């Protein structure tokens, strides 16, 4: 998965784990699209993912232990993001849902996290502890999300 600054992150093997590589744009086997900061992308109302998924907003009493300031990226279930697992269930067996599903290692499936005031559930793997990958319904939204930092809390 492309993580910006000419780098990608991928699950390599059980022996090597998660690795990062420099992207060779000339030999990349997946599609590369560079989006400028000043370009506005509009798929039209039929693809407006902001109305899809059920986002649960955290209340003050929902905030539990502060886990840290983590790296956030996004992914979808397309072949670019998920390879041979595209379109299928998450590693936990649940079908991914925008506004709910996140991927993160080192935390049990079903753990609820609060990120930027929204409650998510760990239902997938692919990123190490300290890096949360947020599920999006489409690849364009995942790319636009980019790489961010946010405080992550356990939900009570």
VMD Tcl script that builds the backbone (N, CA, C; Angstrom):
set m [mol new atoms 468]
animate dup $m
set s [atomselect $m all]
$s set {name element resname resid chain x y z} {
  {N N UNK 1 A 0.842 -1.155 0.000}
  {CA C UNK 1 A 0.000 0.000 0.000}
  {C C UNK 1 A 0.900 1.234 0.000}
  {N N UNK 2 A 0.613 2.183 -0.865}
  {CA C UNK 2 A 1.399 3.406 -0.942}
  {C C UNK 2 A 1.154 4.251 0.301}
  {N N UNK 3 A 2.235 4.722 0.944}
  {CA C UNK 3 A 2.101 5.515 2.165}
  {C C UNK 3 A 2.625 6.927 1.999}
  {N N UNK 4 A 2.972 7.315 0.786}
  {CA C UNK 4 A 3.440 8.676 0.526}
  {C C UNK 4 A 4.951 8.759 0.524}
  {N N UNK 5 A 5.453 9.898 0.097}
  {CA C UNK 5 A 6.889 10.165 0.053}
  {C C UNK 5 A 7.672 9.078 -0.673}
  {N N UNK 6 A 7.065 8.480 -1.708}
  {CA C UNK 6 A 7.757 7.469 -2.494}
  {C C UNK 6 A 7.953 6.144 -1.788}
  {N N UNK 7 A 7.185 5.871 -0.723}
  {CA C UNK 7 A 7.322 4.645 0.059}
  {C C UNK 7 A 6.029 3.843 0.016}
  {N N UNK 8 A 6.165 2.510 0.087}
  {CA C UNK 8 A 4.996 1.674 0.279}
  {C C UNK 8 A 5.254 0.744 1.449}
  {N N UNK 9 A 4.174 0.209 1.989}
  {CA C UNK 9 A 4.260 -0.715 3.117}
  {C C UNK 9 A 3.539 -1.987 2.693}
  {N N UNK 10 A 4.107 -3.117 3.068}
  {CA C UNK 10 A 3.495 -4.376 2.662}
  {C C UNK 10 A 3.796 -5.468 3.667}
  {N N UNK 11 A 2.881 -6.428 3.727}
  {CA C UNK 11 A 3.110 -7.624 4.524}
  {C C UNK 11 A 4.003 -8.524 3.687}
  {N N UNK 12 A 5.186 -8.845 4.188}
  {CA C UNK 12 A 6.151 -9.605 3.397}
  {C C UNK 12 A 6.019 -11.096 3.645}
  {N N UNK 13 A 6.301 -11.538 4.852}
  {CA C UNK 13 A 6.209 -12.952 5.200}
  {C C UNK 13 A 6.123 -13.058 6.708}
  {N N UNK 14 A 5.816 -14.245 7.208}
  {CA C UNK 14 A 5.747 -14.407 8.657}
  {C C UNK 14 A 7.118 -14.225 9.295}
  {N N UNK 15 A 8.171 -14.488 8.560}
  {CA C UNK 15 A 9.530 -14.316 9.091}
  {C C UNK 15 A 9.965 -12.852 9.098}
  {N N UNK 16 A 9.626 -12.100 8.035}
  {CA C UNK 16 A 10.069 -10.707 7.917}
  {C C UNK 16 A 9.036 -9.713 8.398}
  {N N UNK 17 A 7.758 -10.084 8.415}
  {CA C UNK 17 A 6.700 -9.197 8.888}
  {C C UNK 17 A 6.387 -8.070 7.923}
  {N N UNK 18 A 6.050 -6.908 8.478}
  {CA C UNK 18 A 5.682 -5.734 7.696}
  {C C UNK 18 A 6.955 -4.997 7.305}
  {N N UNK 19 A 7.073 -4.638 6.022}
  {CA C UNK 19 A 8.258 -3.931 5.546}
  {C C UNK 19 A 7.838 -2.700 4.756}
  {N N UNK 20 A 8.765 -1.756 4.620}
  {CA C UNK 20 A 8.548 -0.603 3.747}
  {C C UNK 20 A 9.584 -0.648 2.634}
  {N N UNK 21 A 9.211 -0.141 1.484}
  {CA C UNK 21 A 10.079 -0.114 0.313}
  {C C UNK 21 A 9.961 1.228 -0.371}
  {N N UNK 22 A 10.977 1.564 -1.149}
  {CA C UNK 22 A 10.875 2.712 -2.041}
  {C C UNK 22 A 10.151 2.262 -3.300}
  {N N UNK 23 A 9.236 3.090 -3.780}
  {CA C UNK 23 A 8.451 2.759 -4.962}
  {C C UNK 23 A 9.233 3.116 -6.213}
  {N N UNK 24 A 9.347 2.172 -7.130}
  {CA C UNK 24 A 9.909 2.430 -8.450}
  {C C UNK 24 A 8.729 2.644 -9.390}
  {N N UNK 25 A 8.459 3.900 -9.734}
  {CA C UNK 25 A 7.300 4.208 -10.563}
  {C C UNK 25 A 7.393 3.566 -11.945}
  {N N UNK 26 A 8.599 3.294 -12.423}
  {CA C UNK 26 A 8.763 2.676 -13.736}
  {C C UNK 26 A 8.402 1.197 -13.739}
  {N N UNK 27 A 8.593 0.520 -12.602}
  {CA C UNK 27 A 8.350 -0.920 -12.582}
  {C C UNK 27 A 7.220 -1.335 -11.649}
  {N N UNK 28 A 6.479 -0.378 -11.078}
  {CA C UNK 28 A 5.378 -0.719 -10.175}
  {C C UNK 28 A 4.325 -1.515 -10.939}
  {N N UNK 29 A 3.854 -2.602 -10.323}
  {CA C UNK 29 A 2.852 -3.431 -10.982}
  {C C UNK 29 A 1.436 -2.960 -10.676}
  {N N UNK 30 A 1.297 -1.989 -9.814}
  {CA C UNK 30 A -0.011 -1.437 -9.492}
  {C C UNK 30 A -0.092 -0.015 -10.008}
  {N N UNK 31 A -1.284 0.480 -10.131}
  {CA C UNK 31 A -1.505 1.817 -10.690}
  {C C UNK 31 A -1.009 2.885 -9.729}
  {N N UNK 32 A -0.353 3.889 -10.271}
  {CA C UNK 32 A 0.138 5.008 -9.474}
  {C C UNK 32 A -0.527 6.268 -10.005}
  {N N UNK 33 A -1.141 7.018 -9.119}
  {CA C UNK 33 A -1.751 8.281 -9.510}
  {C C UNK 33 A -1.316 9.328 -8.507}
  {N N UNK 34 A -0.661 10.362 -8.972}
  {CA C UNK 34 A -0.216 11.448 -8.116}
  {C C UNK 34 A -1.303 12.515 -8.122}
  {N N UNK 35 A -1.754 12.901 -6.947}
  {CA C UNK 35 A -2.798 13.905 -6.816}
  {C C UNK 35 A -2.185 15.142 -6.186}
  {N N UNK 36 A -2.301 16.264 -6.853}
  {CA C UNK 36 A -1.782 17.525 -6.334}
  {C C UNK 36 A -2.693 18.028 -5.223}
  {N N UNK 37 A -2.130 18.802 -4.288}
  {CA C UNK 37 A -2.909 19.337 -3.182}
  {C C UNK 37 A -4.030 20.258 -3.641}
  {N N UNK 38 A -3.851 20.941 -4.764}
  {CA C UNK 38 A -4.849 21.911 -5.206}
  {C C UNK 38 A -5.882 21.331 -6.173}
  {N N UNK 39 A -5.867 20.023 -6.397}
  {CA C UNK 39 A -6.832 19.394 -7.291}
  {C C UNK 39 A -8.050 18.968 -6.479}
  {N N UNK 40 A -9.241 19.353 -6.935}
  {CA C UNK 40 A -10.480 18.955 -6.276}
  {C C UNK 40 A -11.066 17.776 -7.033}
  {N N UNK 41 A -11.310 16.680 -6.346}
  {CA C UNK 41 A -11.842 15.481 -6.975}
  {C C UNK 41 A -13.311 15.367 -6.605}
  {N N UNK 42 A -14.168 15.154 -7.602}
  {CA C UNK 42 A -15.592 15.024 -7.353}
  {C C UNK 42 A -16.138 13.918 -8.233}
  {N N UNK 43 A -16.520 12.819 -7.606}
  {CA C UNK 43 A -17.096 11.697 -8.342}
  {C C UNK 43 A -18.572 11.907 -8.644}
  {N N UNK 44 A -19.178 12.899 -8.035}
  {CA C UNK 44 A -20.613 13.104 -8.178}
  {C C UNK 44 A -21.353 12.505 -7.006}
  {N N UNK 45 A -22.619 12.844 -6.831}
  {CA C UNK 45 A -23.373 12.419 -5.655}
  {C C UNK 45 A -23.559 10.916 -5.551}
  {N N UNK 46 A -23.554 10.195 -6.684}
  {CA C UNK 46 A -23.763 8.749 -6.610}
  {C C UNK 46 A -22.605 8.030 -5.933}
  {N N UNK 47 A -21.443 8.670 -5.842}
  {CA C UNK 47 A -20.277 8.061 -5.204}
  {C C UNK 47 A -19.873 8.786 -3.934}
  {N N UNK 48 A -20.778 9.544 -3.351}
  {CA C UNK 48 A -20.455 10.312 -2.148}
  {C C UNK 48 A -20.399 9.371 -0.958}
  {N N UNK 49 A -19.186 8.977 -0.570}
  {CA C UNK 49 A -19.036 8.001 0.499}
  {C C UNK 49 A -19.291 8.600 1.872}
  {N N UNK 50 A -19.410 9.930 1.988}
  {CA C UNK 50 A -19.624 10.539 3.293}
  {C C UNK 50 A -20.979 10.150 3.877}
  {N N UNK 51 A -21.887 9.661 3.054}
  {CA C UNK 51 A -23.197 9.269 3.551}
  {C C UNK 51 A -23.306 7.754 3.723}
  {N N UNK 52 A -22.219 7.025 3.497}
  {CA C UNK 52 A -22.244 5.574 3.609}
  {C C UNK 52 A -21.538 5.149 4.890}
  {N N UNK 53 A -22.024 4.086 5.479}
  {CA C UNK 53 A -21.425 3.606 6.717}
  {C C UNK 53 A -22.082 4.277 7.907}
  {N N UNK 54 A -21.984 3.657 9.043}
  {CA C UNK 54 A -22.563 4.200 10.264}
  {C C UNK 54 A -21.435 4.591 11.197}
  {N N UNK 55 A -21.187 5.883 11.294}
  {CA C UNK 55 A -20.130 6.375 12.164}
  {C C UNK 55 A -20.696 6.598 13.555}
  {N N UNK 56 A -20.052 6.012 14.552}
  {CA C UNK 56 A -20.447 6.207 15.943}
  {C C UNK 56 A -19.569 7.295 16.542}
  {N N UNK 57 A -20.182 8.354 17.028}
  {CA C UNK 57 A -19.432 9.436 17.657}
  {C C UNK 57 A -19.218 9.122 19.126}
  {N N UNK 58 A -17.999 9.383 19.611}
  {CA C UNK 58 A -17.654 9.105 21.003}
  {C C UNK 58 A -18.200 10.200 21.910}
  {N N UNK 59 A -18.668 9.787 23.070}
  {CA C UNK 59 A -19.070 10.728 24.117}
  {C C UNK 59 A -17.919 10.830 25.105}
  {N N UNK 60 A -17.941 11.832 25.942}
  {CA C UNK 60 A -16.848 12.055 26.894}
  {C C UNK 60 A -16.584 10.821 27.750}
  {N N UNK 61 A -17.641 10.154 28.196}
  {CA C UNK 61 A -17.482 8.982 29.065}
  {C C UNK 61 A -16.981 7.746 28.311}
  {N N UNK 62 A -16.936 7.801 26.982}
  {CA C UNK 62 A -16.453 6.666 26.189}
  {C C UNK 62 A -14.929 6.567 26.155}
  {N N UNK 63 A -14.238 7.666 26.443}
  {CA C UNK 63 A -12.782 7.692 26.329}
  {C C UNK 63 A -12.134 6.891 27.451}
  {N N UNK 64 A -11.344 5.893 27.050}
  {CA C UNK 64 A -10.584 5.086 27.990}
  {C C UNK 64 A -9.109 5.463 27.930}
  {N N UNK 65 A -8.256 4.470 28.059}
  {CA C UNK 65 A -6.807 4.674 28.080}
  {C C UNK 65 A -6.301 5.290 26.778}
  {N N UNK 66 A -5.420 6.282 26.917}
  {CA C UNK 66 A -4.768 6.887 25.747}
  {C C UNK 66 A -3.660 5.935 25.302}
  {N N UNK 67 A -3.742 5.443 24.068}
  {CA C UNK 67 A -2.743 4.500 23.561}
  {C C UNK 67 A -1.543 5.198 22.951}
  {N N UNK 68 A -1.733 6.428 22.475}
  {CA C UNK 68 A -0.626 7.169 21.887}
  {C C UNK 68 A -1.057 7.944 20.662}
  {N N UNK 69 A -0.092 8.653 20.094}
  {CA C UNK 69 A -0.307 9.384 18.851}
  {C C UNK 69 A 0.150 8.464 17.725}
  {N N UNK 70 A -0.790 7.956 16.948}
  {CA C UNK 70 A -0.524 6.924 15.955}
  {C C UNK 70 A -0.588 7.474 14.534}
  {N N UNK 71 A 0.065 6.764 13.634}
  {CA C UNK 71 A -0.037 7.033 12.203}
  {C C UNK 71 A -1.355 6.458 11.702}
  {N N UNK 72 A -2.066 7.225 10.882}
  {CA C UNK 72 A -3.314 6.777 10.274}
  {C C UNK 72 A -3.153 6.747 8.760}
  {N N UNK 73 A -3.610 5.683 8.143}
  {CA C UNK 73 A -3.730 5.600 6.692}
  {C C UNK 73 A -5.109 5.013 6.414}
  {N N UNK 74 A -5.460 4.885 5.150}
  {CA C UNK 74 A -6.764 4.328 4.797}
  {C C UNK 74 A -6.595 3.287 3.695}
  {N N UNK 75 A -7.555 2.386 3.625}
  {CA C UNK 75 A -7.553 1.351 2.593}
  {C C UNK 75 A -8.992 1.035 2.209}
  {N N UNK 76 A -9.149 0.374 1.076}
  {CA C UNK 76 A -10.466 -0.106 0.658}
  {C C UNK 76 A -10.312 -1.588 0.319}
  {N N UNK 77 A -11.350 -2.199 -0.194}
  {CA C UNK 77 A -11.263 -3.637 -0.483}
  {C C UNK 77 A -10.955 -3.928 -1.951}
  {N N UNK 78 A -10.327 -2.968 -2.637}
  {CA C UNK 78 A -9.979 -3.169 -4.053}
  {C C UNK 78 A -8.704 -4.014 -4.183}
  {N N UNK 79 A -8.400 -4.508 -5.375}
  {CA C UNK 79 A -7.190 -5.303 -5.588}
  {C C UNK 79 A -5.897 -4.540 -5.310}
  {N N UNK 80 A -5.891 -3.217 -5.501}
  {CA C UNK 80 A -4.683 -2.432 -5.225}
  {C C UNK 80 A -4.377 -2.459 -3.730}
  {N N UNK 81 A -5.408 -2.292 -2.903}
  {CA C UNK 81 A -5.214 -2.252 -1.452}
  {C C UNK 81 A -5.112 -3.641 -0.825}
  {N N UNK 82 A -5.872 -4.598 -1.338}
  {CA C UNK 82 A -5.988 -5.899 -0.667}
  {C C UNK 82 A -5.502 -7.096 -1.469}
  {N N UNK 83 A -5.072 -6.876 -2.699}
  {CA C UNK 83 A -4.551 -7.989 -3.490}
  {C C UNK 83 A -5.564 -9.101 -3.668}
  {N N UNK 84 A -5.132 -10.339 -3.433}
  {CA C UNK 84 A -5.996 -11.504 -3.650}
  {C C UNK 84 A -7.164 -11.559 -2.673}
  {N N UNK 85 A -7.104 -10.788 -1.598}
  {CA C UNK 85 A -8.178 -10.771 -0.607}
  {C C UNK 85 A -9.226 -9.702 -0.913}
  {N N UNK 86 A -9.121 -9.020 -2.049}
  {CA C UNK 86 A -10.047 -7.924 -2.357}
  {C C UNK 86 A -11.489 -8.421 -2.427}
  {N N UNK 87 A -12.383 -7.595 -1.905}
  {CA C UNK 87 A -13.805 -7.900 -1.946}
  {C C UNK 87 A -14.273 -8.902 -0.917}
  {N N UNK 88 A -13.372 -9.475 -0.164}
  {CA C UNK 88 A -13.738 -10.487 0.816}
  {C C UNK 88 A -13.839 -9.934 2.222}
  {N N UNK 89 A -14.008 -10.821 3.186}
  {CA C UNK 89 A -14.097 -10.390 4.582}
  {C C UNK 89 A -12.734 -9.952 5.118}
  {N N UNK 90 A -12.765 -9.298 6.252}
  {CA C UNK 90 A -11.541 -8.901 6.940}
  {C C UNK 90 A -10.894 -10.131 7.564}
  {N N UNK 91 A -9.730 -9.948 8.164}
  {CA C UNK 91 A -9.020 -11.059 8.812}
  {C C UNK 91 A -9.828 -11.659 9.961}
  {N N UNK 92 A -10.740 -10.873 10.547}
  {CA C UNK 92 A -11.578 -11.377 11.642}
  {C C UNK 92 A -12.779 -12.162 11.123}
  {N N UNK 93 A -13.025 -12.103 9.819}
  {CA C UNK 93 A -14.174 -12.774 9.231}
  {C C UNK 93 A -15.353 -11.851 8.976}
  {N N UNK 94 A -15.305 -10.628 9.507}
  {CA C UNK 94 A -16.388 -9.653 9.301}
  {C C UNK 94 A -16.209 -8.954 7.959}
  {N N UNK 95 A -17.303 -8.583 7.338}
  {CA C UNK 95 A -17.223 -7.755 6.134}
  {C C UNK 95 A -16.913 -6.326 6.582}
  {N N UNK 96 A -15.983 -5.637 5.905}
  {CA C UNK 96 A -15.599 -4.291 6.334}
  {C C UNK 96 A -16.723 -3.276 6.121}
  {N N UNK 97 A -16.788 -2.301 7.035}
  {CA C UNK 97 A -17.801 -1.254 6.989}
  {C C UNK 97 A -17.120 0.091 7.191}
  {N N UNK 98 A -17.340 1.020 6.255}
  {CA C UNK 98 A -16.780 2.364 6.418}
  {C C UNK 98 A -17.385 2.999 7.663}
  {N N UNK 99 A -16.551 3.686 8.424}
  {CA C UNK 99 A -17.005 4.321 9.650}
  {C C UNK 99 A -16.955 3.395 10.847}
  {N N UNK 100 A -16.540 2.133 10.645}
  {CA C UNK 100 A -16.454 1.163 11.738}
  {C C UNK 100 A -15.143 0.377 11.721}
  {N N UNK 101 A -14.774 -0.182 10.569}
  {CA C UNK 101 A -13.664 -1.130 10.472}
  {C C UNK 101 A -12.308 -0.438 10.407}
  {N N UNK 102 A -11.375 -0.922 11.248}
  {CA C UNK 102 A -9.976 -0.511 11.144}
  {C C UNK 102 A -9.096 -1.748 11.215}
  {N N UNK 103 A -7.890 -1.617 10.669}
  {CA C UNK 103 A -6.885 -2.675 10.724}
  {C C UNK 103 A -5.746 -2.204 11.616}
  {N N UNK 104 A -5.315 -3.071 12.529}
  {CA C UNK 104 A -4.163 -2.761 13.372}
  {C C UNK 104 A -3.680 -4.041 14.032}
  {N N UNK 105 A -2.387 -4.217 14.095}
  {CA C UNK 105 A -1.808 -5.367 14.766}
  {C C UNK 105 A -1.602 -5.083 16.247}
  {N N UNK 106 A -1.446 -6.129 17.024}
  {CA C UNK 106 A -1.116 -5.990 18.437}
  {C C UNK 106 A -2.299 -5.738 19.344}
  {N N UNK 107 A -3.498 -5.705 18.796}
  {CA C UNK 107 A -4.716 -5.482 19.585}
  {C C UNK 107 A -5.733 -6.531 19.139}
  {N N UNK 108 A -6.449 -7.147 20.075}
  {CA C UNK 108 A -7.402 -8.198 19.692}
  {C C UNK 108 A -8.535 -7.684 18.797}
  {N N UNK 109 A -9.016 -8.570 17.923}
  {CA C UNK 109 A -10.200 -8.247 17.133}
  {C C UNK 109 A -11.341 -7.889 18.081}
  {N N UNK 110 A -12.154 -6.940 17.668}
  {CA C UNK 110 A -13.291 -6.522 18.484}
  {C C UNK 110 A -12.983 -5.362 19.410}
  {N N UNK 111 A -11.701 -5.021 19.570}
  {CA C UNK 111 A -11.333 -3.881 20.416}
  {C C UNK 111 A -11.857 -2.608 19.775}
  {N N UNK 112 A -12.486 -1.771 20.583}
  {CA C UNK 112 A -13.030 -0.509 20.086}
  {C C UNK 112 A -12.046 0.614 20.389}
  {N N UNK 113 A -11.769 1.418 19.363}
  {CA C UNK 113 A -10.828 2.535 19.462}
  {C C UNK 113 A -11.545 3.840 19.161}
  {N N UNK 114 A -11.104 4.921 19.801}
  {CA C UNK 114 A -11.615 6.254 19.486}
  {C C UNK 114 A -10.506 7.014 18.776}
  {N N UNK 115 A -10.838 7.481 17.572}
  {CA C UNK 115 A -9.892 8.226 16.742}
  {C C UNK 115 A -10.619 9.461 16.234}
  {N N UNK 116 A -10.086 10.628 16.544}
  {CA C UNK 116 A -10.705 11.888 16.105}
  {C C UNK 116 A -12.187 11.959 16.460}
  {N N UNK 117 A -12.528 11.477 17.651}
  {CA C UNK 117 A -13.907 11.573 18.133}
  {C C UNK 117 A -14.862 10.541 17.584}
  {N N UNK 118 A -14.369 9.603 16.783}
  {CA C UNK 118 A -15.217 8.555 16.218}
  {C C UNK 118 A -14.783 7.194 16.750}
  {N N UNK 119 A -15.747 6.299 16.945}
  {CA C UNK 119 A -15.475 4.967 17.486}
  {C C UNK 119 A -15.347 3.973 16.331}
  {N N UNK 120 A -14.249 3.230 16.340}
  {CA C UNK 120 A -13.971 2.210 15.325}
  {C C UNK 120 A -13.739 0.874 16.025}
  {N N UNK 121 A -13.829 -0.213 15.266}
  {CA C UNK 121 A -13.596 -1.552 15.799}
  {C C UNK 121 A -12.470 -2.218 15.014}
  {N N UNK 122 A -11.505 -2.803 15.738}
  {CA C UNK 122 A -10.406 -3.525 15.090}
  {C C UNK 122 A -10.974 -4.830 14.531}
  {N N UNK 123 A -11.027 -4.921 13.196}
  {CA C UNK 123 A -11.570 -6.105 12.531}
  {C C UNK 123 A -10.623 -6.668 11.476}
  {N N UNK 124 A -9.468 -6.024 11.313}
  {CA C UNK 124 A -8.562 -6.441 10.245}
  {C C UNK 124 A -7.120 -6.298 10.709}
  {N N UNK 125 A -6.207 -6.867 9.950}
  {CA C UNK 125 A -4.770 -6.794 10.211}
  {C C UNK 125 A -4.087 -6.180 9.005}
  {N N UNK 126 A -2.777 -6.010 9.091}
  {CA C UNK 126 A -2.023 -5.492 7.964}
  {C C UNK 126 A -1.099 -4.365 8.353}
  {N N UNK 127 A -1.317 -3.786 9.503}
  {CA C UNK 127 A -0.437 -2.719 9.971}
  {C C UNK 127 A 0.061 -3.076 11.363}
  {N N UNK 128 A 1.253 -2.622 11.719}
  {CA C UNK 128 A 1.790 -2.925 13.043}
  {C C UNK 128 A 1.133 -2.059 14.114}
  {N N UNK 129 A 1.353 -2.416 15.375}
  {CA C UNK 129 A 0.857 -1.602 16.488}
  {C C UNK 129 A 1.415 -0.189 16.333}
  {N N UNK 130 A 0.574 0.798 16.548}
  {CA C UNK 130 A 0.988 2.186 16.392}
  {C C UNK 130 A 0.629 2.765 15.035}
  {N N UNK 131 A 0.033 1.950 14.175}
  {CA C UNK 131 A -0.386 2.381 12.834}
  {C C UNK 131 A -1.787 1.823 12.600}
  {N N UNK 132 A -2.747 2.708 12.406}
  {CA C UNK 132 A -4.133 2.300 12.180}
  {C C UNK 132 A -4.491 2.547 10.721}
  {N N UNK 133 A -5.026 1.534 10.064}
  {CA C UNK 133 A -5.488 1.633 8.682}
  {C C UNK 133 A -7.019 1.648 8.729}
  {N N UNK 134 A -7.629 2.740 8.282}
  {CA C UNK 134 A -9.072 2.939 8.372}
  {C C UNK 134 A -9.731 2.520 7.059}
  {N N UNK 135 A -10.759 1.678 7.156}
  {CA C UNK 135 A -11.440 1.185 5.955}
  {C C UNK 135 A -12.304 2.279 5.330}
  {N N UNK 136 A -12.208 2.413 4.009}
  {CA C UNK 136 A -13.039 3.329 3.217}
  {C C UNK 136 A -13.761 2.511 2.144}
  {N N UNK 137 A -14.905 3.001 1.685}
  {CA C UNK 137 A -15.684 2.277 0.675}
  {C C UNK 137 A -15.071 2.299 -0.710}
  {N N UNK 138 A -14.214 3.278 -1.006}
  {CA C UNK 138 A -13.630 3.314 -2.343}
  {C C UNK 138 A -12.177 3.771 -2.293}
  {N N UNK 139 A -11.459 3.406 -3.326}
  {CA C UNK 139 A -10.017 3.642 -3.386}
  {C C UNK 139 A -9.677 5.130 -3.421}
  {N N UNK 140 A -10.469 5.907 -4.125}
  {CA C UNK 140 A -10.189 7.340 -4.230}
  {C C UNK 140 A -10.236 8.003 -2.853}
  {N N UNK 141 A -11.242 7.678 -2.043}
  {CA C UNK 141 A -11.319 8.248 -0.697}
  {C C UNK 141 A -10.131 7.812 0.150}
  {N N UNK 142 A -9.712 6.557 -0.009}
  {CA C UNK 142 A -8.555 6.069 0.745}
  {C C UNK 142 A -7.296 6.837 0.363}
  {N N UNK 143 A -7.115 7.101 -0.919}
  {CA C UNK 143 A -5.945 7.865 -1.375}
  {C C UNK 143 A -5.992 9.304 -0.887}
  {N N UNK 144 A -7.166 9.922 -0.960}
  {CA C UNK 144 A -7.314 11.310 -0.520}
  {C C UNK 144 A -7.040 11.430 0.977}
  {N N UNK 145 A -7.416 10.415 1.762}
  {CA C UNK 145 A -7.168 10.425 3.205}
  {C C UNK 145 A -5.677 10.589 3.487}
  {N N UNK 146 A -4.857 9.910 2.701}
  {CA C UNK 146 A -3.404 10.047 2.832}
  {C C UNK 146 A -2.864 9.466 4.121}
  {N N UNK 147 A -1.876 10.149 4.671}
  {CA C UNK 147 A -1.209 9.729 5.905}
  {C C UNK 147 A -1.416 10.839 6.925}
  {N N UNK 148 A -1.928 10.487 8.086}
  {CA C UNK 148 A -2.218 11.466 9.133}
  {C C UNK 148 A -1.687 10.959 10.465}
  {N N UNK 149 A -1.732 11.801 11.463}
  {CA C UNK 149 A -1.394 11.441 12.840}
  {C C UNK 149 A -2.592 11.802 13.708}
  {N N UNK 150 A -2.885 10.987 14.717}
  {CA C UNK 150 A -3.981 11.297 15.638}
  {C C UNK 150 A -3.774 10.558 16.948}
  {N N UNK 151 A -4.338 11.126 18.013}
  {CA C UNK 151 A -4.363 10.441 19.297}
  {C C UNK 151 A -5.399 9.330 19.227}
  {N N UNK 152 A -5.028 8.155 19.733}
  {CA C UNK 152 A -5.906 6.989 19.709}
  {C C UNK 152 A -6.158 6.554 21.148}
  {N N UNK 153 A -7.430 6.295 21.456}
  {CA C UNK 153 A -7.854 5.889 22.797}
  {C C UNK 153 A -8.600 4.571 22.718}
  {N N UNK 154 A -8.520 3.770 23.795}
  {CA C UNK 154 A -9.414 2.632 23.931}
  {C C UNK 154 A -10.782 3.183 24.285}
  {N N UNK 155 A -11.832 2.589 23.757}
  {CA C UNK 155 A -13.190 2.994 24.124}
  {C C UNK 155 A -13.630 2.173 25.326}
  {N N UNK 156 A -14.284 2.824 26.269}
  {CA C UNK 156 A -14.819 2.123 27.453}
  {C C UNK 156 A -16.012 1.275 27.065}
}
mol reanalyze $m
mol bondsrecalc $m
mol representation Tube
mol addrep $m
